[in-house]
Amino acid sequence: MTILVGKKAPDFTTQAVLADGEIVDNFNLSEAIKGKYAIVFFYPLDFTFVCPTEIISMDNRIDQLTALGVEVVGVSIDSHFTHNAWRNTDRDNGGIGEVKFTLAADMDHSICRAYGVESDGGDSYYPAGVAMRGTFVIDQKGIVRAMMVNDEPVGRNMDECVRIVQAFQHFEENGVVCNAGWTEGDTGFQNTPEKVAEFLGQESDKL
């Protein structure tokens, strides 16, 4: 796997279904996220099992993410037509409904390879060739600030995606680092020996 944290997020142009249901042939990541935070998350396949729970979970948090200035893009190796069919399938029939973020097609696997999340089979539970459950948080300068990958049987906690964005924005706005388990409303502390000692003396039992 390629470690992308601290590096420019790989750009791509591809077919996609947009949040409003429009199908386009030239969705460009850098244009879509320019000046914004972004979450780019990969999942194995449409019309599967854990994947719809993750996508719906992300969709349930889209208003919160939008308020934080975050653009969300889901990516799998399926075609844009399959994405569209899945969006147009009711949830009680295994579909995802009209989710309010872009679903990008990666039919040639170039995007998941660029992000280092194409499965080679190996000892994981993924079949070779699909995208793993990789999540990338990108800042407003286009730099990857966090990346997480789960093996296939275990779905992601989308609240953690929200928390990570909030924490990086808190750091940017206040110049303080965010402790383990930091959540919105916590103050964090300045990254000096004195301040970490003060924090640990007061808060270590809560960590």
N, CA, C and O of each residue as an XYZ file, in Angstrom:
828
protein
N       0.834     -1.193      0.000
C       0.000      0.000      0.000
C       0.870      1.244      0.000
O       1.895      1.290      0.680
N       0.469      2.243     -0.753
C       1.157      3.520     -0.806
C       0.698      4.394      0.358
O      -0.503      4.530      0.594
N       1.647      4.988      1.086
C       1.297      5.914      2.158
C       1.169      7.312      1.551
O       2.149      7.891      1.083
N      -0.036      7.835      1.567
C      -0.303      9.120      0.915
C      -0.412     10.282      1.888
O      -0.505     11.431      1.457
N      -0.402     10.015      3.188
C      -0.553     11.095      4.160
C       0.579     12.106      3.985
O       1.755     11.747      3.928
N       0.190     13.377      3.901
C       1.159     14.448      3.695
C       1.492     14.704      2.243
O       2.312     15.569      1.934
N       0.860     13.958      1.345
C       1.115     14.116     -0.087
C      -0.152     14.600     -0.796
O      -1.258     14.512     -0.262
N       0.041     15.108     -1.999
C      -1.092     15.551     -2.805
C      -1.968     14.353     -3.147
O      -1.463     13.306     -3.553
N      -3.270     14.503     -2.985
C      -4.187     13.427     -3.338
C      -4.142     13.182     -4.839
O      -4.237     14.137     -5.611
N      -4.001     11.949     -5.274
C      -4.005     11.672     -6.721
C      -5.285     12.189     -7.378
O      -6.394     11.888     -6.936
N      -5.108     12.961     -8.426
C      -6.265     13.497     -9.147
C      -6.779     12.449    -10.125
O      -6.047     11.538    -10.513
N      -8.031     12.583    -10.516
C      -8.584     11.695    -11.533
C      -9.773     12.348    -12.212
O     -10.442     13.212    -11.645
N     -10.019     11.917    -13.435
C     -11.204     12.305    -14.189
C     -11.863     11.025    -14.661
O     -11.211     10.162    -15.250
N     -13.169     10.902    -14.400
C     -13.834      9.638    -14.711
C     -15.333      9.847    -14.837
O     -15.846     10.939    -14.596
N     -16.025      8.784    -15.219
C     -17.478      8.812    -15.248
C     -18.005      8.738    -13.809
O     -17.385      8.136    -12.932
N     -19.159      9.365    -13.595
C     -19.698      9.384    -12.237
C     -21.188      9.673    -12.265
O     -21.732     10.173    -13.250
N     -21.829      9.344    -11.154
C     -23.191      9.789    -10.896
C     -23.102     10.833     -9.794
O     -22.626     10.541     -8.697
N     -23.555     12.044    -10.076
C     -23.453     13.134     -9.120
C     -24.540     13.043     -8.064
O     -25.445     12.213     -8.147
N     -24.432     13.910     -7.074
C     -25.380     13.888     -5.961
C     -26.823     14.104     -6.411
O     -27.755     13.596     -5.789
N     -27.000     14.858     -7.493
C     -28.359     15.127     -7.979
C     -28.858     14.068     -8.960
O     -29.945     14.201     -9.523
N     -28.055     13.006     -9.165
C     -28.457     11.926    -10.062
C     -27.992     12.082    -11.489
O     -28.210     11.188    -12.307
N     -27.346     13.214    -11.816
C     -26.845     13.402    -13.177
C     -25.677     12.459    -13.440
O     -24.794     12.301    -12.597
N     -25.677     11.838    -14.605
C     -24.571     10.977    -15.020
C     -23.643     11.792    -15.911
O     -24.082     12.382    -16.898
N     -22.356     11.824    -15.560
C     -21.385     12.612    -16.324
C     -20.218     11.720    -16.723
O     -19.943     10.702    -16.088
N     -19.541     12.129    -17.793
C     -18.389     11.378    -18.281
C     -17.062     11.969    -17.839
O     -16.015     11.357    -18.051
N     -17.084     13.153    -17.226
C     -15.833     13.858    -16.968
C     -15.792     14.470    -15.575
O     -15.394     15.623    -15.413
N     -16.198     13.707    -14.575
C     -16.072     14.186    -13.202
C     -14.581     14.281    -12.856
O     -13.839     13.309    -12.992
N     -14.157     15.465    -12.407
C     -12.752     15.666    -12.049
C     -12.651     15.966    -10.559
O     -13.287     16.891    -10.052
N     -11.844     15.170     -9.868
C     -11.754     15.311     -8.415
C     -11.252     16.683     -8.010
O     -11.881     17.346     -7.184
N     -10.130     17.129     -8.571
C      -9.533     18.385     -8.109
C     -10.467     19.574     -8.324
O     -10.484     20.503     -7.517
N     -11.238     19.550     -9.401
C     -12.205     20.629     -9.629
C     -13.342     20.562     -8.617
O     -13.795     21.590     -8.113
N     -13.806     19.335     -8.319
C     -14.950     19.162     -7.428
C     -14.627     19.549     -5.995
O     -15.505     20.001     -5.261
N     -13.371     19.373     -5.591
C     -13.021     19.606     -4.186
C     -12.185     20.860     -3.998
O     -11.712     21.106     -2.889
N     -11.986     21.653     -5.023
C     -11.114     22.825     -4.942
C     -11.529     23.737     -3.788
O     -12.670     24.193     -3.720
N     -10.593     23.992     -2.895
C     -10.856     24.883     -1.765
C     -11.674     24.265     -0.660
O     -12.060     24.969      0.273
N     -11.956     22.970     -0.727
C     -12.791     22.300      0.270
C     -12.025     21.155      0.914
O     -11.024     20.678      0.381
N     -12.508     20.731      2.055
C     -12.120     19.425      2.560
C     -12.852     18.373      1.735
O     -13.877     18.664      1.119
N     -12.327     17.158      1.722
C     -12.980     16.078      0.985
C     -12.753     14.749      1.696
O     -11.746     14.544      2.375
N     -13.711     13.865      1.520
C     -13.555     12.462      1.906
C     -13.733     11.646      0.635
O     -14.800     11.667      0.022
N     -12.690     10.931      0.242
C     -12.767      9.989     -0.868
C     -12.723      8.598     -0.250
O     -11.743      8.229      0.396
N     -13.784      7.835     -0.449
C     -13.800      6.511      0.161
C     -14.100      5.439     -0.884
O     -15.002      5.579     -1.710
N     -13.324      4.382     -0.819
C     -13.428      3.267     -1.743
C     -14.196      2.125     -1.081
O     -14.135      1.934      0.134
N     -14.915      1.377     -1.907
C     -15.608      0.188     -1.406
C     -15.574     -0.860     -2.506
O     -15.400     -0.514     -3.674
N     -15.738     -2.146     -2.157
C     -15.520     -3.219     -3.140
C     -16.457     -3.205     -4.345
O     -15.997     -3.094     -5.481
N     -17.761     -3.316     -4.113
C     -18.680     -3.509     -5.244
C     -20.085     -3.027     -4.908
O     -20.526     -3.094     -3.761
N     -20.775     -2.542     -5.931
C     -22.208     -2.273     -5.806
C     -22.986     -3.579     -5.637
O     -22.498     -4.659     -5.969
N     -24.182     -3.455     -5.123
C     -25.094     -4.583     -4.964
C     -24.472     -5.713     -4.142
O     -24.638     -6.893     -4.451
N     -23.749     -5.319     -3.082
C     -23.179     -6.340     -2.205
C     -23.784     -6.202     -0.816
O     -24.981     -5.938     -0.702
N     -23.005     -6.370      0.236
C     -23.586     -6.652      1.541
C     -23.217     -5.600      2.590
O     -24.091     -4.870      3.057
N     -21.954     -5.511      2.963
C     -21.529     -4.469      3.897
C     -21.516     -3.098      3.220
O     -21.790     -2.086      3.864
N     -21.202     -3.064      1.936
C     -21.053     -1.796      1.203
C     -22.266     -0.876      1.307
O     -22.085      0.314      1.566
N     -23.499     -1.364      1.117
C     -24.623     -0.429      1.216
C     -24.796      0.154      2.611
O     -25.271      1.280      2.758
N     -24.414     -0.607      3.641
C     -24.530     -0.055      4.997
C     -23.563      1.110      5.179
O     -23.891      2.087      5.851
N     -22.377      1.015      4.588
C     -21.412      2.102      4.691
C     -21.883      3.328      3.916
O     -21.791      4.453      4.407
N     -22.379      3.110      2.722
C     -22.794      4.234      1.875
C     -23.984      4.953      2.497
O     -24.029      6.183      2.510
N     -24.936      4.203      3.005
C     -26.092      4.825      3.649
C     -25.668      5.536      4.932
O     -26.180      6.610      5.248
N     -24.732      4.937      5.669
C     -24.211      5.590      6.874
C     -23.555      6.919      6.527
O     -23.765      7.913      7.221
N     -22.767      6.944      5.465
C     -22.169      8.205      5.018
C     -23.248      9.200      4.605
O     -23.173     10.381      4.942
N     -24.246      8.721      3.879
C     -25.322      9.604      3.434
C     -26.075     10.205      4.622
O     -26.510     11.355      4.566
N     -26.227      9.433      5.689
C     -26.921      9.938      6.877
C     -26.146     11.050      7.572
O     -26.706     11.767      8.401
N     -24.868     11.201      7.245
C     -24.032     12.236      7.857
C     -23.674     13.347      6.871
O     -22.844     14.205      7.174
N     -24.299     13.333      5.691
C     -23.881     14.265      4.649
C     -24.195     15.715      5.012
O     -23.432     16.611      4.653
N     -25.302     15.966      5.715
C     -25.618     17.343      6.098
C     -24.568     17.878      7.066
O     -24.156     19.034      6.967
N     -24.142     17.045      7.989
C     -23.105     17.441      8.936
C     -21.789     17.712      8.212
O     -21.096     18.682      8.517
N     -21.450     16.854      7.255
C     -20.212     17.032      6.498
C     -20.284     18.262      5.596
O     -19.304     18.994      5.463
N     -21.427     18.486      4.986
C     -21.599     19.671      4.148
C     -21.410     20.943      4.968
O     -20.805     21.906      4.497
N     -21.928     20.945      6.190
C     -21.764     22.103      7.064
C     -20.293     22.354      7.400
O     -19.899     23.485      7.685
N     -19.486     21.293      7.363
C     -18.047     21.417      7.606
C     -17.279     21.765      6.322
O     -16.057     21.908      6.342
N     -18.004     21.898      5.215
C     -17.357     22.231      3.952
C     -16.683     21.051      3.294
O     -15.657     21.208      2.632
N     -17.256     19.855      3.470
C     -16.641     18.630      2.972
C     -17.383     18.116      1.740
O     -18.610     18.019      1.739
N     -16.629     17.789      0.701
C     -17.159     17.117     -0.490
C     -16.889     15.629     -0.326
O     -15.771     15.234      0.007
N     -17.903     14.801     -0.558
C     -17.770     13.351     -0.394
C     -17.845     12.672     -1.756
O     -18.714     12.978     -2.572
N     -16.909     11.736     -1.988
C     -16.881     10.981     -3.239
C     -16.671      9.512     -2.905
O     -15.680      9.148     -2.273
N     -17.609      8.668     -3.332
C     -17.456      7.232     -3.207
C     -16.933      6.648     -4.513
O     -17.300      7.113     -5.592
N     -16.074      5.627     -4.420
C     -15.442      5.044     -5.610
C     -15.454      3.525     -5.516
O     -15.101      2.957     -4.483
N     -15.862      2.871     -6.598
C     -15.673      1.427     -6.732
C     -15.355      1.121     -8.187
O     -15.400      2.009     -9.038
N     -15.034     -0.137     -8.472
C     -14.670     -0.509     -9.844
C     -15.885     -0.726    -10.729
O     -15.741     -1.095    -11.895
N     -17.077     -0.505    -10.195
C     -18.300     -0.628    -10.994
C     -18.418      0.516    -11.997
O     -17.739      1.536    -11.873
N     -19.270      0.340    -12.975
C     -19.526      1.405    -13.939
C     -20.479      2.438    -13.356
O     -21.157      2.187    -12.360
N     -20.517      3.602    -13.991
C     -21.459      4.642    -13.597
C     -22.894      4.185    -13.815
O     -23.799      4.629    -13.108
N     -23.112      3.305    -14.783
C     -24.466      2.795    -15.018
C     -24.907      1.873    -13.873
O     -26.072      1.884    -13.474
N     -23.977      1.087    -13.356
C     -24.300      0.236    -12.206
C     -24.534      1.089    -10.963
O     -25.454      0.825    -10.189
N     -23.701      2.114    -10.773
C     -23.944      3.057     -9.673
C     -25.363      3.624     -9.765
O     -26.088      3.686     -8.772
N     -25.738      4.030    -10.963
C     -27.055      4.630    -11.161
C     -28.164      3.637    -10.863
O     -29.167      3.988    -10.241
N     -27.987      2.399    -11.303
C     -29.001      1.372    -11.031
C     -29.134      1.131     -9.533
O     -30.241      0.939     -9.029
N     -28.016      1.141     -8.824
C     -28.042      0.918     -7.374
C     -28.732      2.073     -6.670
O     -29.497      1.860     -5.728
N     -28.465      3.308     -7.124
C     -29.147      4.482     -6.553
C     -30.643      4.434     -6.796
O     -31.434      4.935     -5.996
N     -31.021      3.823     -7.914
C     -32.438      3.766     -8.270
C     -33.135      2.520     -7.741
O     -34.275      2.236     -8.109
N     -32.454      1.783     -6.882
C     -33.040      0.617     -6.230
C     -33.377      0.979     -4.791
O     -32.533      1.495     -4.059
N     -34.613      0.706     -4.388
C     -35.033      1.031     -3.031
C     -34.197      0.283     -2.003
O     -33.690     -0.809     -2.262
N     -34.068      0.884     -0.853
C     -33.260      0.281      0.199
C     -33.849     -1.032      0.700
O     -33.107     -1.936      1.087
N     -35.147     -1.144      0.697
C     -35.734     -2.409      1.153
C     -35.597     -3.520      0.119
O     -36.021     -4.652      0.351
N     -35.003     -3.188     -1.023
C     -34.655     -4.196     -2.032
C     -33.138     -4.312     -2.209
O     -32.667     -4.844     -3.214
N     -32.379     -3.816     -1.236
C     -30.929     -3.931     -1.282
C     -30.213     -2.786     -1.962
O     -28.997     -2.834     -2.151
N     -30.965     -1.746     -2.337
C     -30.340     -0.588     -2.966
C     -29.886      0.438     -1.951
O     -29.996      0.224     -0.743
N     -29.374      1.555     -2.447
C     -28.896      2.619     -1.559
C     -29.752      3.876     -1.643
O     -29.569      4.807     -0.858
N     -30.687      3.906     -2.591
C     -31.496      5.099     -2.757
C     -30.691      6.265     -3.305
O     -29.531      6.106     -3.684
N     -31.305      7.423     -3.343
C     -30.699      8.598     -3.975
C     -29.748      9.298     -2.998
O     -30.063     10.356     -2.453
N     -28.583      8.686     -2.790
C     -27.611      9.254     -1.867
C     -27.141     10.616     -2.363
O     -27.121     10.884     -3.565
N     -26.765     11.468     -1.417
C     -26.514     12.874     -1.729
C     -25.017     13.177     -1.866
O     -24.539     14.210     -1.396
N     -24.293     12.272     -2.508
C     -22.897     12.529     -2.837
C     -22.545     11.767     -4.100
O     -23.289     10.889     -4.536
N     -21.410     12.108     -4.682
C     -20.980     11.544     -5.963
C     -20.500     10.110     -5.806
O     -19.816      9.773     -4.840
N     -20.867      9.270     -6.770
C     -20.319      7.918     -6.882
C     -19.532      7.865     -8.186
O     -20.098      8.007     -9.269
N     -18.226      7.659     -8.072
C     -17.339      7.659     -9.227
C     -17.052      6.241     -9.700
O     -16.939      5.318     -8.894
N     -16.935      6.078    -11.007
C     -16.643      4.772    -11.611
C     -15.137      4.620    -11.814
O     -14.449      5.554    -12.225
N     -14.650      3.433    -11.519
C     -13.217      3.146    -11.678
C     -13.059      1.842    -12.459
O     -12.436      0.890    -11.989
N     -13.634      1.819    -13.658
C     -13.690      0.570    -14.418
C     -12.322      0.048    -14.823
O     -12.143     -1.163    -14.951
N     -11.348      0.937    -15.029
C     -10.015      0.469    -15.406
C      -9.093      0.294    -14.197
O      -7.914     -0.028    -14.348
N      -9.638      0.508    -13.000
C      -8.926      0.301    -11.733
C      -7.791      1.293    -11.514
O      -6.994      1.121    -10.592
N      -7.705      2.315    -12.336
C      -6.583      3.251    -12.216
C      -6.662      4.089    -10.942
O      -5.632      4.473    -10.388
N      -7.872      4.371    -10.477
C      -8.012      5.213     -9.292
C      -7.629      4.437     -8.042
O      -6.864      4.933     -7.215
N      -8.156      3.220     -7.895
C      -7.804      2.456     -6.690
C      -6.320      2.089     -6.688
O      -5.728      1.933     -5.620
N      -5.716      1.951     -7.854
C      -4.268      1.706     -7.896
C      -3.500      2.954     -7.479
O      -2.514      2.859     -6.749
N      -3.943      4.120     -7.938
C      -3.266      5.364     -7.581
C      -3.305      5.606     -6.079
O      -2.370      6.170     -5.511
N      -4.394      5.177     -5.434
C      -4.531      5.349     -3.989
C      -4.007      4.140     -3.207
O      -4.023      4.137     -1.976
N      -3.546      3.121     -3.927
C      -2.931      1.977     -3.277
C      -3.892      1.036     -2.593
O      -3.504      0.338     -1.657
N      -5.160      0.996     -3.041
C      -6.148      0.171     -2.346
C      -6.767     -0.913     -3.236
O      -7.811     -1.466     -2.891
N      -6.137     -1.224     -4.373
C      -6.630     -2.349     -5.161
C      -6.153     -3.647     -4.510
O      -4.963     -3.814     -4.245
N      -7.084     -4.560     -4.256
C      -6.724     -5.828     -3.622
C      -5.981     -6.730     -4.595
O      -6.340     -6.838     -5.768
N      -4.932     -7.378     -4.080
C      -4.260     -8.404     -4.875
C      -4.650     -9.806     -4.390
O      -3.981    -10.792     -4.699
N      -5.741     -9.871     -3.627
C      -6.146    -11.158     -3.061
C      -5.326    -11.443     -1.822
O      -5.666    -10.982     -0.733
N      -4.273    -12.182     -1.971
C      -3.386    -12.448     -0.839
C      -4.135    -13.097      0.309
O      -5.006    -13.941      0.097
N      -3.790    -12.699      1.529
C      -4.408    -13.289      2.717
C      -5.585    -12.475      3.238
O      -6.130    -12.788      4.297
N      -5.984    -11.438      2.511
C      -7.149    -10.681      2.948
C      -8.414    -11.399      2.496
O      -8.355    -12.406      1.791
N      -9.552    -10.870      2.912
C     -10.838    -11.442      2.513
C     -11.330    -10.897      1.175
O     -12.363    -11.334      0.668
N     -10.596     -9.950      0.604
C     -11.011     -9.364     -0.656
C     -10.637    -10.260     -1.831
O      -9.548    -10.834     -1.834
N     -11.510    -10.397     -2.832
C     -11.059    -11.006     -4.089
C     -10.117    -10.061     -4.808
O     -10.227     -8.844     -4.660
N      -9.213    -10.592     -5.568
C      -8.257     -9.762     -6.302
C      -8.993     -8.832     -7.264
O      -9.954     -9.232     -7.921
N      -8.530     -7.592     -7.335
C      -9.039     -6.647     -8.321
C     -10.021     -5.624     -7.805
O     -10.192     -4.574     -8.425
N     -10.685     -5.901     -6.668
C     -11.648     -4.919     -6.163
C     -10.939     -3.886     -5.302
O      -9.812     -4.100     -4.856
N     -11.607     -2.770     -5.075
C     -11.075     -1.758     -4.164
C     -11.355     -2.171     -2.727
O     -12.443     -2.650     -2.407
N     -10.365     -1.980     -1.869
C     -10.548     -2.223     -0.443
C     -11.348     -1.086      0.195
O     -11.612     -0.067     -0.442
N     -11.726     -1.272      1.443
C     -12.462     -0.232      2.171
C     -11.478      0.835      2.653
O     -11.153      0.919      3.838
N     -11.017      1.639      1.707
C     -10.056      2.695      2.012
C     -10.737      4.048      2.107
O     -11.593      4.378      1.286
N     -10.357      4.836      3.116
C     -10.929      6.158      3.335
C      -9.804      7.180      3.397
O      -8.817      6.979      4.105
N      -9.950      8.281      2.654
C      -8.924      9.313      2.585
C      -9.557     10.667      2.899
O     -10.502     11.093      2.235
N      -9.025     11.329      3.913
C      -9.463     12.679      4.258
C      -8.459     13.651      3.651
O      -7.259     13.567      3.912
N      -8.963     14.567      2.843
C      -8.135     15.500      2.079
C      -8.471     16.914      2.520
O      -9.644     17.263      2.656
N      -7.441     17.736      2.744
C      -7.707     19.099      3.203
C      -7.960     20.043      2.034
O      -7.940     19.631      0.874
N      -8.199     21.311      2.353
C      -8.591     22.285      1.338
C      -7.456     22.635      0.379
O      -7.682     23.306     -0.627
N      -6.239     22.186      0.682
C      -5.112     22.365     -0.229
C      -4.871     21.131     -1.095
O      -3.932     21.096     -1.891
N      -5.724     20.121     -0.935
C      -5.585     18.912     -1.727
C      -4.606     17.908     -1.160
O      -4.198     16.979     -1.858
N      -4.215     18.082      0.116
C      -3.256     17.188      0.760
C      -4.000     16.134      1.579
O      -4.937     16.451      2.312
N      -3.572     14.881      1.445
C      -4.157     13.802      2.240
C      -3.695     13.957      3.685
O      -2.494     14.002      3.954
N      -4.639     14.038      4.607
C      -4.320     14.204      6.030
C      -4.580     12.939      6.841
O      -4.037     12.792      7.936
N      -5.389     12.036      6.332
C      -5.656     10.785      7.049
C      -6.047      9.717      6.047
O      -6.685     10.008      5.035
N      -5.666      8.483      6.329
C      -6.099      7.355      5.512
C      -6.312      6.155      6.422
O      -5.553      5.925      7.363
N      -7.359      5.397      6.123
C      -7.736      4.229      6.915
C      -8.199      3.137      5.970
O      -8.851      3.421      4.965
N      -7.868      1.885      6.281
C      -8.298      0.761      5.450
C      -8.792     -0.359      6.347
O      -8.108     -0.754      7.292
N      -9.979     -0.871      6.053
C     -10.534     -2.030      6.749
C     -10.516     -3.237      5.834
O     -10.697     -3.102      4.624
N     -10.300     -4.419      6.399
C     -10.498     -5.636      5.619
C     -11.990     -5.822      5.362
O     -12.821     -5.212      6.036
N     -12.321     -6.644      4.410
C     -13.645     -6.686      3.793
C     -14.807     -6.955      4.744
O     -15.855     -6.336      4.561
N     -14.702     -7.834      5.751
C     -15.899     -8.161      6.528
C     -16.391     -7.066      7.460
O     -17.528     -7.125      7.929
N     -15.557     -6.062      7.740
C     -15.894     -5.083      8.782
C     -16.118     -3.707      8.175
O     -15.217     -3.128      7.568
N     -17.329     -3.192      8.347
C     -17.661     -1.871      7.840
C     -17.050     -0.763      8.675
O     -16.706     -0.959      9.841
N     -16.921      0.401      8.064
C     -16.306      1.554      8.724
C     -17.288      2.295      9.621
O     -18.505      2.196      9.463
N     -16.729      3.034     10.559
C     -17.499      3.937     11.411
C     -17.440      5.327     10.786
O     -16.411      5.998     10.872
N     -18.521      5.763     10.162
C     -18.502      7.040      9.458
C     -18.469      8.231     10.410
O     -18.112      9.335     10.001
N     -18.837      8.024     11.674
C     -18.668      9.096     12.652
C     -17.186      9.438     12.821
O     -16.842     10.587     13.098
N     -16.310      8.445     12.654
C     -14.879      8.705     12.750
C     -14.413      9.602     11.614
O     -13.513     10.421     11.801
N     -15.015      9.459     10.437
C     -14.678     10.357      9.322
C     -15.013     11.794      9.683
O     -14.226     12.706      9.428
N     -16.184     11.995     10.278
C     -16.586     13.336     10.702
C     -15.622     13.861     11.756
O     -15.187     15.010     11.686
N     -15.288     13.019     12.735
C     -14.404     13.433     13.827
C     -13.031     13.853     13.311
O     -12.472     14.854     13.760
N     -12.494     13.085     12.368
C     -11.179     13.397     11.829
C     -11.182     14.771     11.155
O     -10.260     15.562     11.350
N     -12.215     15.052     10.368
C     -12.313     16.366      9.723
C     -12.411     17.461     10.783
O     -11.705     18.466     10.703
N     -13.277     17.272     11.767
C     -13.431     18.274     12.818
C     -12.109     18.526     13.545
O     -11.776     19.667     13.864
N     -11.360     17.452     13.802
C     -10.104     17.585     14.535
C      -9.071     18.362     13.735
O      -8.399     19.238     14.279
N      -8.936     18.051     12.448
C      -7.970     18.793     11.634
C      -8.383     20.256     11.491
O      -7.529     21.143     11.505
N      -9.659     20.513     11.355
C     -10.105     21.898     11.261
C      -9.886     22.631     12.581
O      -9.555     23.817     12.585
N     -10.069     21.932     13.701
C      -9.805     22.532     15.015
C      -8.330     22.889     15.142
O      -7.993     23.965     15.634
N      -7.451     21.995     14.703
C      -6.013     22.262     14.718
C      -5.674     23.484     13.873
O      -4.909     24.349     14.300
N      -6.249     23.553     12.667
C      -5.957     24.671     11.775
C      -6.434     26.004     12.352
O      -5.756     27.025     12.230
N      -7.588     25.978     12.971
C      -8.197     27.215     13.455
C      -7.597     27.686     14.776
O      -7.567     28.885     15.051
N      -7.117     26.744     15.599
C      -6.706     27.094     16.958
C      -5.229     26.844     17.252
O      -4.718     27.270     18.288
N      -4.540     26.147     16.335
C      -3.125     25.909     16.537
C      -2.797     24.988     17.687
O      -1.703     25.058     18.249
N      -3.734     24.120     18.047
C      -3.506     23.146     19.120
C      -3.704     21.746     18.575
O      -4.519     21.527     17.679
N      -2.943     20.789     19.126
C      -3.072     19.407     18.688
C      -4.249     18.745     19.402
O      -4.698     19.207     20.451
N      -4.732     17.666     18.817
C      -5.929     16.991     19.327
C      -5.539     15.644     19.925
O      -4.951     14.800     19.248
N      -5.865     15.455     21.172
C      -5.509     14.245     21.905
C      -6.270     13.028     21.401
O      -7.239     13.151     20.652
N      -5.817     11.849     21.821
C      -6.535     10.610     21.513
C      -7.977     10.728     21.987
O      -8.242     11.149     23.113
N      -8.906     10.350     21.110
C     -10.318     10.411     21.471
C     -10.911     11.802     21.435
O     -12.043     12.004     21.873
N     -10.153     12.780     20.912
C     -10.682     14.145     20.831
C     -12.017     14.135     20.116
O     -12.176     13.465     19.095
N     -12.988     14.883     20.654
C     -14.268     15.090     19.980
C     -14.594     16.576     19.999
O     -14.022     17.347     20.770
N     -15.509     16.955     19.146
C     -15.895     18.358     19.039
C     -16.287     18.895     20.406
O     -17.075     18.280     21.124
N     -15.735     20.037     20.755
C     -15.961     20.633     22.060
C     -14.768     20.511     22.981
O     -14.628     21.291     23.924
N     -13.889     19.525     22.717
C     -12.642     19.412     23.472
C     -11.676     20.504     23.015
O     -11.772     20.996     21.890
N     -10.745     20.877     23.893
C      -9.870     21.999     23.579
C      -8.568     21.572     22.919
O      -8.022     22.328     22.117
N      -8.047     20.376     23.230
C      -6.711     20.022     22.772
C      -5.668     20.782     23.579
O      -5.992     21.347     24.624
N      -4.421     20.806     23.111
C      -3.373     21.505     23.847
C      -2.237     21.873     22.894
O      -2.115     21.309     21.807
N      -1.418     22.816     23.315
C      -0.250     23.197     22.522
C       0.801     22.094     22.626
O       0.964     21.473     23.676
N       1.501     21.865     21.535
C       2.455     20.758     21.511
C       3.817     21.186     22.055
O       4.793     21.335     21.320
N       3.839     21.377     23.369
C       5.072     21.652     24.098
C       5.172     20.653     25.244
O       4.147     20.133     25.684
N       6.380     20.367     25.744
C       6.524     19.442     26.872
C       5.699     19.864     28.084
O       5.131     19.020     28.777
N       5.634     21.167     28.340
C       4.900     21.648     29.500
C       3.398     21.404     29.351
O       2.730     20.982     30.295
N       2.884     21.674     28.161
C       1.439     21.543     27.956
C       0.995     20.082     27.908
O      -0.092     19.755     28.386
N       1.822     19.194     27.337
C       1.430     17.790     27.345
C       1.476     17.242     28.766
O       0.626     16.433     29.138
N       2.449     17.666     29.567
C       2.505     17.222     30.965
C       1.280     17.711     31.729
O       0.689     16.966     32.511
N       0.905     18.956     31.504
C      -0.289     19.509     32.155
C      -1.534     18.734     31.749
O      -2.373     18.402     32.586
N      -1.645     18.449     30.444
C      -2.813     17.719     29.954
C      -2.878     16.322     30.558
O      -3.931     15.891     31.027
N      -1.755     15.618     30.546
C      -1.738     14.246     31.069
C      -2.041     14.221     32.562
O      -2.708     13.309     33.052
N      -1.561     15.204     33.266
C      -1.842     15.264     34.697
C      -3.312     15.443     35.001
O      -3.803     14.966     36.024
N      -4.019     16.130     34.114
C      -5.439     16.430     34.350
C      -6.388     15.444     33.678
O      -7.481     15.198     34.186
N      -5.982     14.871     32.531
C      -6.941     14.162     31.697
C      -6.604     12.693     31.406
O      -7.390     12.021     30.739
N      -5.487     12.183     31.873
C      -5.064     10.846     31.444
C      -6.056      9.754     31.833
O      -6.176      8.756     31.122
N      -6.768      9.921     32.945
C      -7.755      8.908     33.340
C      -8.931      8.844     32.388
O      -9.661      7.854     32.368
N      -9.123      9.896     31.594
C     -10.255      9.946     30.665
C      -9.904      9.447     29.272
O     -10.780      9.302     28.419
N      -8.618      9.183     29.042
C      -8.202      8.780     27.705
C      -8.617      7.337     27.406
O      -8.346      6.829     26.318
